[in-house]
Amino acid sequence: MLRYLVGVLAVAGLLTGGTFFFQGIGVLPGSFMTGRTEWAFIGAAFVGLAVVGLWLAWRAGRPAR
């Protein structure tokens, strides 16, 4: 159960981080974050943490060797 929760939160983090990143670099217009580099860095950090979360969720479901 916890594995699925971590996976869902990681996917949400990927989407959120991707949105922050692309708004930060000016690709997605329409908010106060558009064109602000700090939001690109925050988005990249979100994506990095989400990738780690997905990896941990995937590892939790594998049997031990």
mmCIF file as gemmi writes it, N, C-alpha and C atoms, coordinates in Angstrom:
data_model
loop_
_atom_site.group_PDB
_atom_site.id
_atom_site.type_symbol
_atom_site.label_atom_id
_atom_site.label_alt_id
_atom_site.label_comp_id
_atom_site.label_asym_id
_atom_site.label_entity_id
_atom_site.label_seq_id
_atom_site.pdbx_PDB_ins_code
_atom_site.Cartn_x
_atom_site.Cartn_y
_atom_site.Cartn_z
_atom_site.occupancy
_atom_site.B_iso_or_equiv
_atom_site.pdbx_formal_charge
_atom_site.auth_seq_id
_atom_site.auth_asym_id
_atom_site.pdbx_PDB_model_num
ATOM 1 N N . MET Axp A 1 ? 0.825 -1.195 0 1 0 ? 1 A 1
ATOM 2 C CA . MET Axp A 1 ? 0 0 0 1 0 ? 1 A 1
ATOM 3 C C . MET Axp A 1 ? 0.866 1.255 0 1 0 ? 1 A 1
ATOM 4 N N . LEU Axp A 2 ? 1.886 1.281 0.866 1 0 ? 2 A 1
ATOM 5 C CA . LEU Axp A 2 ? 2.78 2.436 0.938 1 0 ? 2 A 1
ATOM 6 C C . LEU Axp A 2 ? 3.534 2.622 -0.377 1 0 ? 2 A 1
ATOM 7 N N . ARG Axp A 3 ? 3.862 1.506 -1.018 1 0 ? 3 A 1
ATOM 8 C CA . ARG Axp A 3 ? 4.56 1.557 -2.303 1 0 ? 3 A 1
ATOM 9 C C . ARG Axp A 3 ? 3.735 2.321 -3.336 1 0 ? 3 A 1
ATOM 10 N N . TYR Axp A 4 ? 2.434 2.063 -3.377 1 0 ? 4 A 1
ATOM 11 C CA . TYR Axp A 4 ? 1.573 2.747 -4.338 1 0 ? 4 A 1
ATOM 12 C C . TYR Axp A 4 ? 1.416 4.225 -3.995 1 0 ? 4 A 1
ATOM 13 N N . LEU Axp A 5 ? 1.334 4.543 -2.718 1 0 ? 5 A 1
ATOM 14 C CA . LEU Axp A 5 ? 1.23 5.937 -2.296 1 0 ? 5 A 1
ATOM 15 C C . LEU Axp A 5 ? 2.483 6.715 -2.695 1 0 ? 5 A 1
ATOM 16 N N . VAL Axp A 6 ? 3.648 6.125 -2.47 1 0 ? 6 A 1
ATOM 17 C CA . VAL Axp A 6 ? 4.899 6.778 -2.864 1 0 ? 6 A 1
ATOM 18 C C . VAL Axp A 6 ? 4.945 6.949 -4.378 1 0 ? 6 A 1
ATOM 19 N N . GLY Axp A 7 ? 4.489 5.958 -5.109 1 0 ? 7 A 1
ATOM 20 C CA . GLY Axp A 7 ? 4.455 6.049 -6.57 1 0 ? 7 A 1
ATOM 21 C C . GLY Axp A 7 ? 3.542 7.153 -7.063 1 0 ? 7 A 1
ATOM 22 N N . VAL Axp A 8 ? 2.357 7.261 -6.474 1 0 ? 8 A 1
ATOM 23 C CA . VAL Axp A 8 ? 1.408 8.308 -6.87 1 0 ? 8 A 1
ATOM 24 C C . VAL Axp A 8 ? 1.968 9.69 -6.539 1 0 ? 8 A 1
ATOM 25 N N . LEU Axp A 9 ? 2.547 9.832 -5.357 1 0 ? 9 A 1
ATOM 26 C CA . LEU Axp A 9 ? 3.144 11.118 -4.978 1 0 ? 9 A 1
ATOM 27 C C . LEU Axp A 9 ? 4.325 11.466 -5.884 1 0 ? 9 A 1
ATOM 28 N N . ALA Axp A 10 ? 5.088 10.467 -6.287 1 0 ? 10 A 1
ATOM 29 C CA . ALA Axp A 10 ? 6.22 10.717 -7.177 1 0 ? 10 A 1
ATOM 30 C C . ALA Axp A 10 ? 5.748 11.169 -8.555 1 0 ? 10 A 1
ATOM 31 N N . VAL Axp A 11 ? 4.692 10.568 -9.072 1 0 ? 11 A 1
ATOM 32 C CA . VAL Axp A 11 ? 4.15 10.997 -10.365 1 0 ? 11 A 1
ATOM 33 C C . VAL Axp A 11 ? 3.61 12.422 -10.263 1 0 ? 11 A 1
ATOM 34 N N . ALA Axp A 12 ? 2.935 12.734 -9.164 1 0 ? 12 A 1
ATOM 35 C CA . ALA Axp A 12 ? 2.462 14.106 -8.955 1 0 ? 12 A 1
ATOM 36 C C . ALA Axp A 12 ? 3.647 15.07 -8.878 1 0 ? 12 A 1
ATOM 37 N N . GLY Axp A 13 ? 4.727 14.648 -8.245 1 0 ? 13 A 1
ATOM 38 C CA . GLY Axp A 13 ? 5.933 15.474 -8.181 1 0 ? 13 A 1
ATOM 39 C C . GLY Axp A 13 ? 6.564 15.684 -9.544 1 0 ? 13 A 1
ATOM 40 N N . LEU Axp A 14 ? 6.531 14.65 -10.391 1 0 ? 14 A 1
ATOM 41 C CA . LEU Axp A 14 ? 7.037 14.799 -11.756 1 0 ? 14 A 1
ATOM 42 C C . LEU Axp A 14 ? 6.231 15.83 -12.532 1 0 ? 14 A 1
ATOM 43 N N . LEU Axp A 15 ? 4.911 15.739 -12.434 1 0 ? 15 A 1
ATOM 44 C CA . LEU Axp A 15 ? 4.055 16.689 -13.15 1 0 ? 15 A 1
ATOM 45 C C . LEU Axp A 15 ? 4.231 18.107 -12.624 1 0 ? 15 A 1
ATOM 46 N N . THR Axp A 16 ? 4.255 18.245 -11.31 1 0 ? 16 A 1
ATOM 47 C CA . THR Axp A 16 ? 4.425 19.566 -10.707 1 0 ? 16 A 1
ATOM 48 C C . THR Axp A 16 ? 5.803 20.134 -11.032 1 0 ? 16 A 1
ATOM 49 N N . GLY Axp A 17 ? 6.822 19.33 -10.858 1 0 ? 17 A 1
ATOM 50 C CA . GLY Axp A 17 ? 8.182 19.782 -11.149 1 0 ? 17 A 1
ATOM 51 C C . GLY Axp A 17 ? 8.378 20.139 -12.611 1 0 ? 17 A 1
ATOM 52 N N . GLY Axp A 18 ? 7.792 19.344 -13.486 1 0 ? 18 A 1
ATOM 53 C CA . GLY Axp A 18 ? 7.872 19.654 -14.914 1 0 ? 18 A 1
ATOM 54 C C . GLY Axp A 18 ? 7.195 20.967 -15.25 1 0 ? 18 A 1
ATOM 55 N N . THR Axp A 19 ? 6.037 21.196 -14.638 1 0 ? 19 A 1
ATOM 56 C CA . THR Axp A 19 ? 5.33 22.461 -14.848 1 0 ? 19 A 1
ATOM 57 C C . THR Axp A 19 ? 6.155 23.631 -14.333 1 0 ? 19 A 1
ATOM 58 N N . PHE Axp A 20 ? 6.692 23.507 -13.127 1 0 ? 20 A 1
ATOM 59 C CA . PHE Axp A 20 ? 7.527 24.578 -12.564 1 0 ? 20 A 1
ATOM 60 C C . PHE Axp A 20 ? 8.737 24.845 -13.455 1 0 ? 20 A 1
ATOM 61 N N . PHE Axp A 21 ? 9.391 23.768 -13.903 1 0 ? 21 A 1
ATOM 62 C CA . PHE Axp A 21 ? 10.586 23.919 -14.726 1 0 ? 21 A 1
ATOM 63 C C . PHE Axp A 21 ? 10.266 24.637 -16.032 1 0 ? 21 A 1
ATOM 64 N N . PHE Axp A 22 ? 9.243 24.163 -16.729 1 0 ? 22 A 1
ATOM 65 C CA . PHE Axp A 22 ? 8.933 24.756 -18.028 1 0 ? 22 A 1
ATOM 66 C C . PHE Axp A 22 ? 8.389 26.174 -17.912 1 0 ? 22 A 1
ATOM 67 N N . GLN Axp A 23 ? 7.717 26.495 -16.813 1 0 ? 23 A 1
ATOM 68 C CA . GLN Axp A 23 ? 7.333 27.881 -16.594 1 0 ? 23 A 1
ATOM 69 C C . GLN Axp A 23 ? 8.561 28.718 -16.267 1 0 ? 23 A 1
ATOM 70 N N . GLY Axp A 24 ? 9.477 28.163 -15.524 1 0 ? 24 A 1
ATOM 71 C CA . GLY Axp A 24 ? 10.689 28.893 -15.163 1 0 ? 24 A 1
ATOM 72 C C . GLY Axp A 24 ? 11.558 29.242 -16.357 1 0 ? 24 A 1
ATOM 73 N N . ILE Axp A 25 ? 11.612 28.352 -17.355 1 0 ? 25 A 1
ATOM 74 C CA . ILE Axp A 25 ? 12.42 28.653 -18.539 1 0 ? 25 A 1
ATOM 75 C C . ILE Axp A 25 ? 11.62 29.38 -19.609 1 0 ? 25 A 1
ATOM 76 N N . GLY Axp A 26 ? 10.341 29.651 -19.339 1 0 ? 26 A 1
ATOM 77 C CA . GLY Axp A 26 ? 9.534 30.462 -20.246 1 0 ? 26 A 1
ATOM 78 C C . GLY Axp A 26 ? 8.794 29.706 -21.329 1 0 ? 26 A 1
ATOM 79 N N . VAL Axp A 27 ? 8.752 28.384 -21.257 1 0 ? 27 A 1
ATOM 80 C CA . VAL Axp A 27 ? 8.047 27.596 -22.274 1 0 ? 27 A 1
ATOM 81 C C . VAL Axp A 27 ? 6.541 27.6 -22.023 1 0 ? 27 A 1
ATOM 82 N N . LEU Axp A 28 ? 6.132 27.494 -20.762 1 0 ? 28 A 1
ATOM 83 C CA . LEU Axp A 28 ? 4.712 27.543 -20.396 1 0 ? 28 A 1
ATOM 84 C C . LEU Axp A 28 ? 4.395 28.929 -19.833 1 0 ? 28 A 1
ATOM 85 N N . PRO Axp A 29 ? 3.748 29.77 -20.614 1 0 ? 29 A 1
ATOM 86 C CA . PRO Axp A 29 ? 3.439 31.113 -20.115 1 0 ? 29 A 1
ATOM 87 C C . PRO Axp A 29 ? 2.18 31.12 -19.252 1 0 ? 29 A 1
ATOM 88 N N . GLY Axp A 30 ? 1.939 32.245 -18.61 1 0 ? 30 A 1
ATOM 89 C CA . GLY Axp A 30 ? 0.663 32.44 -17.947 1 0 ? 30 A 1
ATOM 90 C C . GLY Axp A 30 ? 0.68 32.47 -16.441 1 0 ? 30 A 1
ATOM 91 N N . SER Axp A 31 ? 1.834 32.639 -15.821 1 0 ? 31 A 1
ATOM 92 C CA . SER Axp A 31 ? 1.843 32.746 -14.368 1 0 ? 31 A 1
ATOM 93 C C . SER Axp A 31 ? 2.998 33.639 -13.937 1 0 ? 31 A 1
ATOM 94 N N . PHE Axp A 32 ? 3.03 33.941 -12.657 1 0 ? 32 A 1
ATOM 95 C CA . PHE Axp A 32 ? 4.115 34.767 -12.124 1 0 ? 32 A 1
ATOM 96 C C . PHE Axp A 32 ? 5.46 34.048 -12.187 1 0 ? 32 A 1
ATOM 97 N N . MET Axp A 33 ? 5.446 32.727 -12.403 1 0 ? 33 A 1
ATOM 98 C CA . MET Axp A 33 ? 6.685 31.951 -12.458 1 0 ? 33 A 1
ATOM 99 C C . MET Axp A 33 ? 7.345 32.007 -13.828 1 0 ? 33 A 1
ATOM 100 N N . THR Axp A 34 ? 6.635 32.481 -14.846 1 0 ? 34 A 1
ATOM 101 C CA . THR Axp A 34 ? 7.138 32.462 -16.209 1 0 ? 34 A 1
ATOM 102 C C . THR Axp A 34 ? 8.397 33.315 -16.339 1 0 ? 34 A 1
ATOM 103 N N . GLY Axp A 35 ? 9.447 32.701 -16.839 1 0 ? 35 A 1
ATOM 104 C CA . GLY Axp A 35 ? 10.697 33.402 -17.081 1 0 ? 35 A 1
ATOM 105 C C . GLY Axp A 35 ? 11.558 33.63 -15.854 1 0 ? 35 A 1
ATOM 106 N N . ARG Axp A 36 ? 11.217 33.026 -14.736 1 0 ? 36 A 1
ATOM 107 C CA . ARG Axp A 36 ? 11.998 33.204 -13.499 1 0 ? 36 A 1
ATOM 108 C C . ARG Axp A 36 ? 12.848 31.957 -13.271 1 0 ? 36 A 1
ATOM 109 N N . THR Axp A 37 ? 14.155 32.127 -13.317 1 0 ? 37 A 1
ATOM 110 C CA . THR Axp A 37 ? 15.057 30.974 -13.236 1 0 ? 37 A 1
ATOM 111 C C . THR Axp A 37 ? 14.968 30.214 -11.927 1 0 ? 37 A 1
ATOM 112 N N . GLU Axp A 38 ? 14.63 30.887 -10.844 1 0 ? 38 A 1
ATOM 113 C CA . GLU Axp A 38 ? 14.547 30.154 -9.569 1 0 ? 38 A 1
ATOM 114 C C . GLU Axp A 38 ? 13.484 29.064 -9.637 1 0 ? 38 A 1
ATOM 115 N N . TRP Axp A 39 ? 12.412 29.304 -10.411 1 0 ? 39 A 1
ATOM 116 C CA . TRP Axp A 39 ? 11.376 28.284 -10.546 1 0 ? 39 A 1
ATOM 117 C C . TRP Axp A 39 ? 11.849 27.119 -11.41 1 0 ? 39 A 1
ATOM 118 N N . ALA Axp A 40 ? 12.746 27.387 -12.34 1 0 ? 40 A 1
ATOM 119 C CA . ALA Axp A 40 ? 13.335 26.296 -13.12 1 0 ? 40 A 1
ATOM 120 C C . ALA Axp A 40 ? 14.162 25.392 -12.208 1 0 ? 40 A 1
ATOM 121 N N . PHE Axp A 41 ? 14.926 25.982 -11.292 1 0 ? 41 A 1
ATOM 122 C CA . PHE Axp A 41 ? 15.721 25.181 -10.351 1 0 ? 41 A 1
ATOM 123 C C . PHE Axp A 41 ? 14.826 24.419 -9.374 1 0 ? 41 A 1
ATOM 124 N N . ILE Axp A 42 ? 13.775 25.067 -8.892 1 0 ? 42 A 1
ATOM 125 C CA . ILE Axp A 42 ? 12.835 24.393 -7.986 1 0 ? 42 A 1
ATOM 126 C C . ILE Axp A 42 ? 12.17 23.222 -8.708 1 0 ? 42 A 1
ATOM 127 N N . GLY Axp A 43 ? 11.768 23.444 -9.953 1 0 ? 43 A 1
ATOM 128 C CA . GLY Axp A 43 ? 11.156 22.376 -10.741 1 0 ? 43 A 1
ATOM 129 C C . GLY Axp A 43 ? 12.102 21.217 -10.98 1 0 ? 43 A 1
ATOM 130 N N . ALA Axp A 44 ? 13.367 21.523 -11.271 1 0 ? 44 A 1
ATOM 131 C CA . ALA Axp A 44 ? 14.357 20.465 -11.478 1 0 ? 44 A 1
ATOM 132 C C . ALA Axp A 44 ? 14.564 19.664 -10.195 1 0 ? 44 A 1
ATOM 133 N N . ALA Axp A 45 ? 14.549 20.338 -9.054 1 0 ? 45 A 1
ATOM 134 C CA . ALA Axp A 45 ? 14.682 19.637 -7.773 1 0 ? 45 A 1
ATOM 135 C C . ALA Axp A 45 ? 13.48 18.729 -7.525 1 0 ? 45 A 1
ATOM 136 N N . PHE Axp A 46 ? 12.269 19.217 -7.828 1 0 ? 46 A 1
ATOM 137 C CA . PHE Axp A 46 ? 11.063 18.396 -7.69 1 0 ? 46 A 1
ATOM 138 C C . PHE Axp A 46 ? 11.172 17.147 -8.556 1 0 ? 46 A 1
ATOM 139 N N . VAL Axp A 47 ? 11.594 17.322 -9.804 1 0 ? 47 A 1
ATOM 140 C CA . VAL Axp A 47 ? 11.715 16.185 -10.719 1 0 ? 47 A 1
ATOM 141 C C . VAL Axp A 47 ? 12.756 15.196 -10.19 1 0 ? 47 A 1
ATOM 142 N N . GLY Axp A 48 ? 13.877 15.696 -9.698 1 0 ? 48 A 1
ATOM 143 C CA . GLY Axp A 48 ? 14.903 14.814 -9.142 1 0 ? 48 A 1
ATOM 144 C C . GLY Axp A 48 ? 14.396 14.006 -7.961 1 0 ? 48 A 1
ATOM 145 N N . LEU Axp A 49 ? 13.697 14.669 -7.051 1 0 ? 49 A 1
ATOM 146 C CA . LEU Axp A 49 ? 13.133 13.957 -5.896 1 0 ? 49 A 1
ATOM 147 C C . LEU Axp A 49 ? 12.067 12.953 -6.328 1 0 ? 49 A 1
ATOM 148 N N . ALA Axp A 50 ? 11.285 13.312 -7.334 1 0 ? 50 A 1
ATOM 149 C CA . ALA Axp A 50 ? 10.245 12.406 -7.818 1 0 ? 50 A 1
ATOM 150 C C . ALA Axp A 50 ? 10.858 11.162 -8.455 1 0 ? 50 A 1
ATOM 151 N N . VAL Axp A 51 ? 11.943 11.334 -9.181 1 0 ? 51 A 1
ATOM 152 C CA . VAL Axp A 51 ? 12.62 10.18 -9.785 1 0 ? 51 A 1
ATOM 153 C C . VAL Axp A 51 ? 13.149 9.249 -8.694 1 0 ? 51 A 1
ATOM 154 N N . VAL Axp A 52 ? 13.716 9.821 -7.645 1 0 ? 52 A 1
ATOM 155 C CA . VAL Axp A 52 ? 14.178 9.007 -6.512 1 0 ? 52 A 1
ATOM 156 C C . VAL Axp A 52 ? 12.993 8.283 -5.872 1 0 ? 52 A 1
ATOM 157 N N . GLY Axp A 53 ? 11.868 8.97 -5.708 1 0 ? 53 A 1
ATOM 158 C CA . GLY Axp A 53 ? 10.67 8.35 -5.141 1 0 ? 53 A 1
ATOM 159 C C . GLY Axp A 53 ? 10.148 7.209 -5.994 1 0 ? 53 A 1
ATOM 160 N N . LEU Axp A 54 ? 10.138 7.397 -7.317 1 0 ? 54 A 1
ATOM 161 C CA . LEU Axp A 54 ? 9.706 6.315 -8.208 1 0 ? 54 A 1
ATOM 162 C C . LEU Axp A 54 ? 10.656 5.125 -8.117 1 0 ? 54 A 1
ATOM 163 N N . TRP Axp A 55 ? 11.944 5.4 -8.051 1 0 ? 55 A 1
ATOM 164 C CA . TRP Axp A 55 ? 12.914 4.319 -7.942 1 0 ? 55 A 1
ATOM 165 C C . TRP Axp A 55 ? 12.713 3.548 -6.639 1 0 ? 55 A 1
ATOM 166 N N . LEU Axp A 56 ? 12.495 4.268 -5.54 1 0 ? 56 A 1
ATOM 167 C CA . LEU Axp A 56 ? 12.273 3.603 -4.251 1 0 ? 56 A 1
ATOM 168 C C . LEU Axp A 56 ? 10.982 2.782 -4.262 1 0 ? 56 A 1
ATOM 169 N N . ALA Axp A 57 ? 9.926 3.316 -4.869 1 0 ? 57 A 1
ATOM 170 C CA . ALA Axp A 57 ? 8.664 2.576 -4.952 1 0 ? 57 A 1
ATOM 171 C C . ALA Axp A 57 ? 8.844 1.315 -5.794 1 0 ? 57 A 1
ATOM 172 N N . TRP Axp A 58 ? 9.603 1.421 -6.88 1 0 ? 58 A 1
ATOM 173 C CA . TRP Axp A 58 ? 9.844 0.267 -7.735 1 0 ? 58 A 1
ATOM 174 C C . TRP Axp A 58 ? 10.679 -0.781 -7 1 0 ? 58 A 1
ATOM 175 N N . ARG Axp A 59 ? 11.699 -0.323 -6.263 1 0 ? 59 A 1
ATOM 176 C CA . ARG Axp A 59 ? 12.55 -1.244 -5.512 1 0 ? 59 A 1
ATOM 177 C C . ARG Axp A 59 ? 11.782 -1.945 -4.399 1 0 ? 59 A 1
ATOM 178 N N . ALA Axp A 60 ? 10.816 -1.27 -3.809 1 0 ? 60 A 1
ATOM 179 C CA . ALA Axp A 60 ? 10.057 -1.857 -2.702 1 0 ? 60 A 1
ATOM 180 C C . ALA Axp A 60 ? 9.205 -3.032 -3.168 1 0 ? 60 A 1
ATOM 181 N N . GLY Axp A 61 ? 8.845 -3.065 -4.438 1 0 ? 61 A 1
ATOM 182 C CA . GLY Axp A 61 ? 8 -4.135 -4.943 1 0 ? 61 A 1
ATOM 183 C C . GLY Axp A 61 ? 8.758 -5.349 -5.439 1 0 ? 61 A 1
ATOM 184 N N . ARG Axp A 62 ? 10.074 -5.254 -5.521 1 0 ? 62 A 1
ATOM 185 C CA . ARG Axp A 62 ? 10.875 -6.366 -6.024 1 0 ? 62 A 1
ATOM 186 C C . ARG Axp A 62 ? 11.261 -7.302 -4.887 1 0 ? 62 A 1
ATOM 187 N N . PRO Axp A 63 ? 11.268 -8.587 -5.144 1 0 ? 63 A 1
ATOM 188 C CA . PRO Axp A 63 ? 11.69 -9.535 -4.103 1 0 ? 63 A 1
ATOM 189 C C . PRO Axp A 63 ? 13.19 -9.421 -3.845 1 0 ? 63 A 1
ATOM 190 N N . ALA Axp A 64 ? 13.584 -9.709 -2.628 1 0 ? 64 A 1
ATOM 191 C CA . ALA Axp A 64 ? 15.005 -9.665 -2.256 1 0 ? 64 A 1
ATOM 192 C C . ALA Axp A 64 ? 15.742 -10.829 -2.89 1 0 ? 64 A 1
ATOM 193 N N . ARG Axp A 65 ? 16.996 -10.629 -3.179 1 0 ? 65 A 1
ATOM 194 C CA . ARG Axp A 65 ? 17.795 -11.708 -3.788 1 0 ? 65 A 1
ATOM 195 C C . ARG Axp A 65 ? 18.432 -12.557 -2.74 1 0 ? 65 A 1
